[in-house]
Amino acid sequence: MVPISPSLRLSAALRAAVAVLHEVATPTPECCNLLARAFPADVSERDTKTWNFENNNFWSATEIRNPTCVFLPDSTEKVAEAVTLFVQHKWRFAVKGGGHSAIPQAANIDGGVLMPMHRLNSTAIDFERGALRVGTGVLMGDIYAALDPHNLTAMIGRYEKVGMGLAMGAGFSYLVNREGLAIDNILDYEVVLADGSVVNANAGSNSDLFRALKGGNNNFGVVTHVTLATVQTEGAIYGGVVYYPESSLPHVTDQIYDHHTRQAIVDTSTHVLPQYGYNGTTNETISFCPIIYNRAVDELPEVLRGWIGTSYTKSSLKKRQYHDLSVELNAGFPDGLVQEQRVFSAYADANLYRDVWAAYHQWLQKYQHIPGLYGLHVNMPITPHVIVRGSANGGNSLGLQSAGNRTLGALYFGITLDNMSDAPEVLPAHGEFVRSMENLAKSRGLWHPYIMLTYSGYDQPAIASYGPENVAFLRKAQEKYNPDHVFQRLVPGGQKPPSLH
Ligand SMILES: Cc1cc2nc3c(=O)[nH]c(=O)nc-3n(C[C@H](O)[C@H](O)[C@H](O)COP(=O)(O)OP(=O)(O)OC[C@H]3O[C@@H](n4cnc5c(N)ncnc54)[C@H](O)[C@@H]3O)c2cc1C
C-alpha cells in the first residue's frame, strides 16, 4: 500500500478514515521498490533466491511465512534509516536473529518486511575491558570461534546456530551456574529506537532501557550490537554428551534433582543439560545429557560422577573447547521441521520432576501415529546464586527474586512433527497438557510464575509472568523510549508486554 500523499484532495473525514485504515500498512511490492530505491543492494523481492533462502532459513517450519520483501542491513546506520522509513510509512516488519524461536512470526512476517540481521556479524574483543562486542547477526558458534583461541569465553547460548535474540530474553550458558544468565552478563546494548535514533543502553547510560532490554525481547528497538562480558578459561573444558537407555531413566531423574539442589550449588563450574527424548516412530525413549565441567580437567570431577555411575550407551566426554562442543550439541537439532516449545517454572522437587516426565511420556505415546513425532523434555536449574548474580549485575526484568533461596527448574516441553497438517491435532493438546502440569505443580505448592521467554509458547504470557512491578517498569520504559508503541504495532511478532498488543 503506497502511503497517502497529503497533496491528495480528500475530505477531512475521508482522510481520517484512510488514516485509520492505514494505521498499520502492509507493504506492497511498490513499497518494497521504495525501500530498494533507498537501499539498492540490500532488498530482495518475493520469490527471488535471497527471499527464498531467508524465508526458509529457520529452525522451525512454523516460522516460514510470506514476507513482502527481505531487507538485509549491514550497518547500524542502515537499520536506523530503515526503521525511520518503516515508521514514516507505517510498514510492518520483523527482526530476525538466528531464527530459532518457534513462535509463528516471532522473527518473520506475513505481509511486511523481513529484516534478518546476519550481515551485522562483527566480533571485536576488548582485551583490556574483558569484553566482546558483536553485531546482533552473529550466532553462538561465531562467538566461541572468536574467543576460544584467546582462552576467553562469554556467557551466552550453548548451541552453535542459535542467535542473539537470546540476549534480550534470558539465556542459559555453559557457565550459568557460576556467572548467571546471559542477560546478566551484558555490558551494553546498541539500539535503534522508533524515532531512528541510535542509543547505547548500559549501567551508566539509559540504564532503564538497559534493564528493560534484559527480558524485553524486540519491544524497545532493534538491537544492532551487544557488548558481552568475557571471562578467562583454562584453555579447555571437559564435556560432551552422555546417552542413556530407557532402563537408566530412573537414575537420570535422580541425578537431575541432585544436580539442581546440590551439584550446581556446591561446584558452580558444573553444567548439565538433561534431556529426555521420545521417538514416536520407534516408540523408544532415551536420555541424552550434555555434561560439562568448565575447567581443564581430564575426567569428570567427583561431584558429577553420578552421571556416569549408571549404564549409558555412548559418551562424547573429552577435553575440548566451547566451539567444538557447541557444534556437537547443535547437530541433534536440524532446521526446518515443525516445532513447538513451552515452558514453566517450579521449585526443585524430586517427585514432581519424576511425575511430570511420566505424564509427558504417557501423553506423547497417544500421538505415536503422527509422522515424525518427537517429544523432548528438558529440565534446567535456576539456582539462587544465578538470581543473586542478576541483582549484583544491575538487575533485569524477569522478577526471579521471588523464588527466594530455592532452586527453580525451568521445565521445557518441545514437540517436533514432520508435517504442518498435523499441527491442529497435536499442538492445542500440547498446550493443554503443559497447563495440566502447571496445575499439578500448583496443587503441590511448587509452581512459580516465571515463564522463560526464550522457550515460551506463542500463547504463554512470558512478559506478564515477570510480575506487576516489572510490567509497570517496562510500561514506563515504553512510554519513554517507544511512546507510539511502534515495536508492538509495526513489529507484531514475538512476546509482547500485556495490553500493548
Ligand atoms: C536448538 C536450540 C538450542 C537452544 N539453545 C539455547 C541455549 O543454549 N541457551 C538458551 O538460553 N536458549 C537456547 N535456545 C532458545 C533460544 O534462546 C531462543 O530460541 C532465542 O529466541 C533464539 O534467538 P534467535 O536470534 O536465534 O531467534 P529469532 O527467532 O531470530 O529471534 C527471537 C526473538 O528475538 C527477536 N530479536 C532477534 N534479534 C533481535 C535484535 N537484534 N533486536 C531486537 N529483537 C531481536 C526476534 O524479533 C524474535 O522475536 C535454544 C533454542 C533452540 C531451538
The ligand as an SDF file (V2000), in Angstrom:
LIG
                    3D

 53 58  0  0  0  0  0  0  0  0999 V2000
   18.3420  -25.8800   19.0850 C   0  0  0  0  0  0  0  0  0  0  0  0
   18.1580  -24.7670   20.0960 C   0  0  0  0  0  0  0  0  0  0  0  0
   19.1410  -24.5600   21.0420 C   0  0  0  0  0  0  0  0  0  0  0  0
   18.9700  -23.5550   22.0050 C   0  0  0  0  0  0  0  0  0  0  0  0
   19.9410  -23.3700   22.9490 N   0  0  0  0  0  0  0  0  0  0  0  0
   19.7890  -22.4330   23.9040 C   0  0  0  0  0  0  0  0  0  0  0  0
   20.7760  -22.2390   24.9140 C   0  0  0  0  0  0  0  0  0  0  0  0
   21.7860  -22.9080   24.9580 O   0  0  0  0  0  0  0  0  0  0  0  0
   20.5180  -21.2920   25.8480 N   0  0  0  0  0  0  0  0  0  0  0  0
   19.3870  -20.5430   25.8430 C   0  0  0  0  0  0  0  0  0  0  0  0
   19.2220  -19.7280   26.7330 O   0  0  0  0  0  0  0  0  0  0  0  0
   18.4630  -20.6800   24.8860 N   0  0  0  0  0  0  0  0  0  0  0  0
   18.6230  -21.6050   23.9280 C   0  0  0  0  0  0  0  0  0  0  0  0
   17.6610  -21.7570   22.9700 N   0  0  0  0  0  0  0  0  0  0  0  0
   16.4870  -20.8700   22.9620 C   0  0  0  0  0  0  0  0  0  0  0  0
   16.8820  -19.5440   22.3000 C   0  0  0  0  0  0  0  0  0  0  0  0
   17.4230  -18.7190   23.2930 O   0  0  0  0  0  0  0  0  0  0  0  0
   15.6720  -18.8130   21.7020 C   0  0  0  0  0  0  0  0  0  0  0  0
   15.1110  -19.6060   20.6970 O   0  0  0  0  0  0  0  0  0  0  0  0
   16.0900  -17.4510   21.1220 C   0  0  0  0  0  0  0  0  0  0  0  0
   14.9550  -16.7000   20.8970 O   0  0  0  0  0  0  0  0  0  0  0  0
   16.8460  -17.6230   19.8380 C   0  0  0  0  0  0  0  0  0  0  0  0
   17.2830  -16.4140   19.3310 O   0  0  0  0  0  0  0  0  0  0  0  0
   17.4530  -16.2770   17.7530 P   0  0  0  0  0  0  0  0  0  0  0  0
   18.0720  -14.9670   17.4780 O   0  0  0  0  0  0  0  0  0  0  0  0
   18.1040  -17.4970   17.2310 O   0  0  0  0  0  0  0  0  0  0  0  0
   15.9510  -16.3670   17.2980 O   0  0  0  0  0  0  0  0  0  0  0  0
   14.9810  -15.4240   16.4340 P   0  0  0  0  0  0  0  0  0  0  0  0
   13.8010  -16.2980   16.2230 O   0  0  0  0  0  0  0  0  0  0  0  0
   15.6520  -14.8610   15.2480 O   0  0  0  0  0  0  0  0  0  0  0  0
   14.6470  -14.2480   17.4240 O   0  0  0  0  0  0  0  0  0  0  0  0
   13.9340  -14.4680   18.6160 C   0  0  0  0  0  0  0  0  0  0  0  0
   13.2260  -13.1660   19.0230 C   0  0  0  0  0  0  0  0  0  0  0  0
   14.2000  -12.1640   19.2830 O   0  0  0  0  0  0  0  0  0  0  0  0
   13.9510  -11.0070   18.4630 C   0  0  0  0  0  0  0  0  0  0  0  0
   15.2340  -10.4730   18.0190 N   0  0  0  0  0  0  0  0  0  0  0  0
   16.2280  -11.1650   17.4130 C   0  0  0  0  0  0  0  0  0  0  0  0
   17.2480  -10.3440   17.1480 N   0  0  0  0  0  0  0  0  0  0  0  0
   16.8750   -9.1060   17.5640 C   0  0  0  0  0  0  0  0  0  0  0  0
   17.5030   -7.8300   17.5370 C   0  0  0  0  0  0  0  0  0  0  0  0
   18.7160   -7.6720   17.0270 N   0  0  0  0  0  0  0  0  0  0  0  0
   16.8360   -6.7740   18.0500 N   0  0  0  0  0  0  0  0  0  0  0  0
   15.5880   -6.9220   18.5810 C   0  0  0  0  0  0  0  0  0  0  0  0
   14.9540   -8.1140   18.6220 N   0  0  0  0  0  0  0  0  0  0  0  0
   15.5930   -9.1870   18.1230 C   0  0  0  0  0  0  0  0  0  0  0  0
   13.1480  -11.5170   17.2830 C   0  0  0  0  0  0  0  0  0  0  0  0
   12.3510  -10.4930   16.7100 O   0  0  0  0  0  0  0  0  0  0  0  0
   12.3170  -12.6280   17.9150 C   0  0  0  0  0  0  0  0  0  0  0  0
   11.1260  -12.1420   18.4700 O   0  0  0  0  0  0  0  0  0  0  0  0
   17.8050  -22.7480   22.0080 C   0  0  0  0  0  0  0  0  0  0  0  0
   16.8090  -22.9660   21.0420 C   0  0  0  0  0  0  0  0  0  0  0  0
   16.9890  -23.9570   20.0940 C   0  0  0  0  0  0  0  0  0  0  0  0
   15.9130  -24.1840   19.0950 C   0  0  0  0  0  0  0  0  0  0  0  0
  1  2  1  0
  2  3  1  0
  2 52  2  0
  3  4  2  0
  4  5  1  0
  4 50  1  0
  5  6  2  0
  6  7  1  0
  6 13  1  0
  7  8  2  0
  7  9  1  0
  9 10  1  0
 10 11  2  0
 10 12  1  0
 12 13  2  0
 13 14  1  0
 14 15  1  0
 14 50  1  0
 15 16  1  0
 16 17  1  0
 16 18  1  0
 18 19  1  0
 18 20  1  0
 20 21  1  0
 20 22  1  0
 22 23  1  0
 23 24  1  0
 24 25  2  0
 24 26  1  0
 24 27  1  0
 27 28  1  0
 28 29  2  0
 28 30  1  0
 28 31  1  0
 31 32  1  0
 32 33  1  0
 33 34  1  0
 33 48  1  0
 34 35  1  0
 35 36  1  0
 35 46  1  0
 36 37  1  0
 36 45  1  0
 37 38  2  0
 38 39  1  0
 39 40  1  0
 39 45  2  0
 40 41  1  0
 40 42  2  0
 42 43  1  0
 43 44  2  0
 44 45  1  0
 46 47  1  0
 46 48  1  0
 48 49  1  0
 50 51  2  0
 51 52  1  0
 52 53  1  0
M  END
$$$$
